[in-house]
Amino acid sequence: MHLWFEGKFGEAYEPLTCTDDAPARFVAPAFALGVRLEKDDAISIVALFGLQDVFDMVIRPNPTRSLARGWDRVIANARGRWPEITVIEPA
């Protein structure tokens, strides 16, 4: 990610130390999820911000990072797929 992210999205992206670190950088808590099938067929879920926004179909800015440069594009894309979402705009 850190090799191509800035060229595509216009923001620097420091190298990750592991895949579980990535969701903290996502533009919205509802997107900040990771699901992994383990060797023993167990499923591991990484949900730094919890799952409530996913279940409630709410998209809000990630409180731990600056507003994504493409926020308006992200929201337009999400509304095109899920018109029933609720968007909490940045303050």
N, C-alpha and C positions, 0 to 999 in steps of 0.2 A: 504494500500500500504506500509506504513512504516514498517509494521510487517514482510513482506516477500520479499520486493524489493531487499534489499541488498544480501540476500541469492541467489536470482535468477540472478541478474544482476551485482553484485559485487560493487554496489555504495550505499552509505547511502541515505536514503530518509526521510527527516524530515516530521512529521505529517502535513497534510493539515488542514487549518482552514475552508475551504469550497470547494466544487467541482469546482468552477470557478477558483481556484488557480492552479489546476492540469495542464492545458495546458501550462503554463509558463515553466514547467519542461520537456516537451516532447523533443525528440531528434532533431526535425526539425520543423520550423514554419508551414510547410504544414500539419503536423500532429497535430498541437496545436489548435484543434478546439473542441468545445463542442456544441451540439445541444440538446435543451430540449423542450419538449411539455409541455406547462403550463396548469393549470387547466381550463383556458378559451379557450383552443385549440390554443392559439397563440404559435408561435415557437420563442424561444430565442436562439440566436447564440452568443457564446463566441469565439472570434477570436483575441487574443492578438496581433498577428502579421499581422492581416488583412487576406484577402483571395486571394491576387494576386498570391502567389506561388501555391496555389491549382489550380486556373484557368490556370496558365501557365505551370503546371505540372513540377515544379521545387522543388528539395529537396536540402536544404542547412542546415548546422549545426545551431542549436539554438544559437543565439548570446548572450543569457543571462545565459548560463551555459557552463560548460566544455564539450568537445567532449565526447559523449557517448562511453563507453568502447566497446560496440558492434556495433559501427558505420559501419564498413565494412559489417557485417552481415545484418544490417538494409538495407543498400544500395543494397546488393545482392538480398535480399528478395524483395525489391521494384522493382528492375529491372526485376526480374522474373515475376512479376505481370503486370508491366507497362513498357515495353521496350522503350517506347517513352519518358520517363521522362528525364529531364536534371538534372544532379547532379552537384552541386557546392561544390567541395571538400574544406575541411578546409585549411586555409592559413598556 
